[in-house]
Amino acid sequence: MGVVFGSKKLKAVVVQGNEPVQIAKPSKYKEYLKEIFEVYKENPTMAALKDSGSNSSYDLSLQTGDLPLRNWSKGVWPEGDLLGSVKYKDKILVGIETCYSCPVACKRVVEIKDGPYKIEKGPGPEYETVGEFGGMLQIADIEFIAYVNDIANRMGFDTITAGSTIAFLGDLHENGVIDKSFLHGVDLKFGDKDAVLQTVKSIADRTGIGELVSLGSERIANLIGEKAKDYITTVKGLEAPMHDPRGNFALALGYGLSVRGACHVSSLVFPVSSGFMYFPEIPELTDFGDPCSEKLKPELAVKAEDFGMFFNHSAIWCIFGGAALNATQVVTLFNLVTGFDYSLEDILKRGEKIWYLKRGVDNLFGIESKDDRLPKKLKTPLSEGFTQDLAPNDEKMLSKYYKLRDIDSITGKPSKEKLVSIGLSDLLKLLYEG
């Protein structure tokens, strides 16, 4: 959508209304909120987000192997301590902000008053940006990362894809797959702030190396050939975020089955499997075995997708803002606001239907089961660090998952019988009758 807006030179859409938002059951809603606010006050995750924002998870991620390093090639980075919550606060943090009426207040406000990375007061880098331009590119300078984040915000590009694509090119260069000339004369190396900054500044203008990076890593790999495919971190063309499935095997399904490609917020697989969210009312989201075992992960993925279609795709709960709540509280709030009377079972059934509809749209665009796999880079065991010698077997998990979902293991399409049973006969006609 952003590309279409840009092509039309559309800068913004502003909508202003005069009527207040109506709540179906305002008195009951206000009363229930008292209970909910107490839940937030007592929740340690909410306290961590308020204190340090999304980067509150950085230190733990670095220690447990959750944070990818050097284009997913290393398991240890001693200098990484310089990017944690303490350094963030000491060097760049000047305030906090919150979305309207949210009690979490996870937004960071940063400022750098002088030096080469001087920026005016504005939004600070989130965990993903710190991970990409820190761990992935091996740059242990929080001021530099804040400066890059400011450029990305102003130019309107995604820091996950940008950082991963630059790291991908750095990895190719380091291993002799490409040379400096392919990079438009930029001597792109891990840890080289000047080279990375030159690259970042050229992306939006699509000049020099920026023209190359703007394609994204998978399209660049297609230009180079098969030898480059071992270095990409994409699923369905989208670069993976800063959470490593080698330490949490459920993420192999979370990334692989995401409709839009490797993404940690396209369902609830990541927040549930990482312990960030807890829904005791849904057994599959409570008991899903050892993080580094394939056992019970397909069952987790199915329910995390079904509930996720409601949670962060239809009701539009923020994963941070809703992390303190259980499923009963979430559904109760939803019913009080909307006036509906859905049970948790109702929600899961509707979420299932939404998921199959999205999967069917993917199929219509040519997605098959082969596209549900992780790239080689994310399944190659590391020789060091917390996740040493570990890697998920996504083939094993997908085999069970396809049976649970009644999906063909070759075409990746849901069966006709399944589509009829959940009321998607129109989708069936598109998928099977043209």
N, C-alpha and C positions, 0 to 999 in steps of 0.2 A: 504494500500500500504506500509506503514511504517513497518508493521509486516512482510510482505513478504520480504522487503529489509533486515530487521534484521535477518530473518531466513537464508538468504543467506550470512550473514556477509558483506553486501554491505554498505559502509559508506557514499558514495556520488556519484552523477552523475554530471560530469562537461562537459559543452558544450561551445565551443568557436567558433565564426564565424568571417569571415573576411569582409563580406559585410555590409554596413549600412542598417538600416531599411528604406524601401521606403514608402513615404507618397504619396497617389494618387494625391492630389491637394496641393502641398507644399506652393505655394504663398498665396492662399486663406486661408489655414490653419494658416500660420504665422500671417496673417492679423486678422483673427478671434481670435487668442490667445490674442491679445492686449485687446480686449473687455473682454475676459474671465478673464484675470489677474486683471482687474479692479473690476470684480465681487468678486474675492477672497479677494482683499484688503478691500472691504467694508463689508464683511460677518463676523458677530460677532462669529459664530460657528468656523470659521477658525482661528480667533484670539485666541479663548479659547483653541483650540487644539494645536496651536503653543506655547501658554504660558504654558499649563499644561498637554498636551498629553491627552490620553483617560481618565485619572483619573480626568480630569477637570469636569466630570459629577458626581464624587463621592459625593461631598457635597450636591448637590441638590437631588441626589438619596437617600441619607440617610434621608433627611428631608421629602421627599414626599412619602416614603414607597416603592420606586422602588427597593431598595437594600434589598435582603432577609437576614434575621438574624437568627442565631442559627438553622440552617437547616429549614428555613422558618417558625419558630415557634414564633418569637418575632417581635414586631413592633417598639420597642424603644431600643436604645443603646447609652447612653450618652458618653461612652468612644470612640465611633466611630469617633468623631471629630478629634482624633489624627492621622487619616489616610488620611485627606483631602489634598488639593493641597498645602497649606502653609507648613504643616509638611513634605510633600514629598520633596518640594524644599529645605527646611532648613536642612533636615537630610541626604538625599541620592543623590540628583540631582547634577551632575557635568557637564552636557552638553546636547545638543539635536542633533539629526540626522534626515535625511530624506531619503525616497526612491528616486531613480534616477529621477531627474527633477521635483519632487513634491514640490509645493509651500507651502504645509501645515506644514511639519516638525514636526510631532507629536511624533516621537520616542524619548524616554527618555534614557539618558546615566547616570548610577548611579555608585557609588563607596562607599564602607565602609572601611575606612583605618585601623580601629582597633576594638577590642572588640570581643565578641563571634560570631558575624555575619559578620566578615570581608570578603569582596569579592573584587576582582579586578574590574577595570572599564569595564562595559559591559551593555547590554540591561536591562532597568528597568522594573518593574512589570506594566502591563496594568491594567485597571479598573477591569476586570474580576478576575484577580489574587488577587488584593487587596480585592475585595468583597468576594472571596472564603476563603482565609486564614486570612481575617480580620473579616468581618461581620458574615459569616457562622460559623466560628470556634471561634468567640469571642476573637480574639487576636488583641489588639490595639497597635501594634508595627510595624512601617513601615520598620525598619531595619530587623526585623525577616522575614517579607514578602519578602523583596528584596533578602534575603539569600535563602529562599525557591524557589523563582523564578529562581535564579541562578542554583540551583540544578536541577530544572525541565528542564531548557534549556539544561543543559549539559547531562542529562540522557534521554532527549527526550520524556517526557510525558506531557500530557495536564493538565493544572492547574484547569480547570473547572471540569472535571470528577474526578480528584484526590481530589480536595478540597471537592466536593459534596459527594464523597464516604466516606471520612473520617468523614464529618459532619453527614452523615447517620449512620455510626457506632457509633459515639458519642451519637447520639440521641437514638439509640437502647440500648446502655449501660446505659444511664441516666434513661431510662424508664424500665429497668429490663428485656428487651427482650433477651439480651445476657449478659454474664458475662466476666470477665477478661480472663478466660481460652480460650474462643472463640476467643479473640483478641491476642492470643499467648503470654499472660502474660503482655501485655501493658495496663496500667490503663488509657485508652483514655477518656479524659474529655474535655469539652469546656473550652477554655482559657489556657489549659496546653501546653505550648510551647515545653517542652521537649518531651512529649508523641507524639505530632504532628510531631516534627522533626525526632524522631526515626522512625515513620511510613513512612514519606516521603523518608527518606534515604534508606529504605528497599524495595521500590516499584520496582525499575528497576532490583534489584538483585533477587526479588521474594523470599525473605527470611523472615521467621517469619510472622508478620502481613502484610508485603508487599506482600506476596503470596496471602493473602486474598483480600487486596485492589486492586491488579492488575486485579481482576475479574470484577470490577465495581459494583455499588450498586444493579442493578437489578438481576444480577446473584447471588450475595450474598443473596438477599431477597428470591430467588427461593430455595437456599440451606436451609434457615431457616424455610420458610413456610409462610402461609398467614398472620400471625401476624406482619411480617416485612414489608408487602406491604404498610401499612399505612404511612411508613416513607420514602419511595423512592420519588425521584423528577424527574423521567425519563419519556420520551415519546419514544416509539419504542427502548427502551434500552439506550437512550442517556440522560445524566443528563442536566437539564435546566440551562441556564446561569443566570447572576445576574440582572435580570429585572423581576419584580413581576407582573403577570397578575391580581392580586387582585386590583391593582391601574390603570391598563390599560387592559381592557377586550379583546382588539384586540389580545393581546399576546396569549390568550388561543387558538385562531385559528392559529396564527403564529407558536407556538410550536407544537400544535397538528397535523397540516397538513404538517409540514416539512417532506420532504422525508427521511432525515437522522436522524430524531428524534428531540427532543426539541433543537431548534437552533434559535438564533436571527438574523442570517445573511443568512439563506437559502432562504429568500425572502425579500421584502422591508416592510413587515408588521411592524416590530419594528421601524425602523428609521422614517417611515412616521407617524405612530400613536403616536409616542413620540414627534413629532414636530421637529425632527432633519433634516428631508428632506421635501421639499415642491414642488409639481408638479401641478401647477394651471391648466395645460392643460388637466389633467385627473380628472374629477369631483369626482369620487369615492375616489380619494386620497386627496381631498381637503375638502369635507364635509362628515364627518363620525361620527358626533354626540358626545355626552358626552363620555369621556374616560371610565367611569364606567357605561355604558349602553350597552346592546347587540345590540341596534338598529344600522343599517348600517354597522356593522362590517363584515358580510359575503361579502358584496359588496366590501368593502375595501380590504379584503383578496384576492379576486379573481384578482383584478387589480394589487395589490401589488405583487402577485405571477407572473402574466403575464409580467409586466414591469421588475420585478426583475430577471426573467430568461434572459432578455437581459442585464440589468444593471450590475449585479454582478455575472452572470454565463456564459455569452457569450462574451459581450464586455469587461468584467472584469474591471469594474470601482471599485475602492476602495470606500467603503461607506463613509469613512472620506474624501477622496480626491474629491469625487463627490457631497458631501452634499451641496455645495454652488450653484449648478446648477439646472435649471429647465429642464423639459423634452425636450424642443425645443433645448436648448443649448447642451444637451447630445447627441441627435440624430444628430444634425448638425456636431459636432466634429467627431462623428463616421463616417458619410458619407464622410467628407473631408479626413479623414485618409484612409478609405478603398476604396473609389471610388464608393461605392454603392449610391443609391438614394432612400433610404427608408423614408417613412413618419412615423409619430408616430403610425398611424393605422397599417401600415405594421409591425412595431416592435411589437406591442401588439398581433397581430395575430400569429406571429412567436413565441413569448414568450408563448402564450397559447399552441401551439403545443408542445413546449419543456416541458412545465409543465405536460401535459397529458402523454407524453412519460416517464417522470420520475415517475409519479404516476403509470403507467402501470408496470414499472420495479419493483416498490415496491410491487404491487399486485402479480407479478410473484414470489416474494420471500415470499409470504404469508401474506402480510399486508392487513387487512380488516378495515372496518369502526370503529370497536371497538378499534383499535390501534390509532385512531385520538383523543382520549380523554386525558385530563390532569390527572395526578395522584391525589389521594385524598389530599395529602399534599398541593398542589398548589391551591386547591379549598376550603380549610378550612378557614373560616374567622378568623381574628385575633381579640383579645379582647382589643388591644391597638394600638396607633399610627395613622398615617395619613389615613391608609386604614382600620381602625377598622370597623368590621361587613360587609365588602365588599367581594364579591367573584363572579367570572364570571359563568354564566350558559352556559357551552360549548355545552350542548345538544340542547339548543334552537338555538344557532348560527349555529351549524353544520347542523341542520335540514334544515335551509334556504340555507346554503352553498351547500349542496348536490343537492338541486334543481337547483341552479344557475349553477353548474358544470355538471349537468346530471349524477350524480354518485349514484349508488345503496346504500341505507342506511344500508344494511346488509353486502354485499360482499365488498363494497368500490370500486368496479370497475366502470369505465366510461361505459356508455351505448354503444352498438354497433353502434347506429345511430350517436352518437357524434364522435366516432373514425373514422367512414367513412367520416363524414363531414369535418374533419380537416386533412384528408389524412394519417391516421394511420391504414390502413387496415391490414398491417403485424402484428401490435400489437394486433389487434382484433383477428386474427387467434391464436396467442399465448395465449391470455387470455380466449378465449371461445372455441377453437377447440383443444387445447393441443399442 
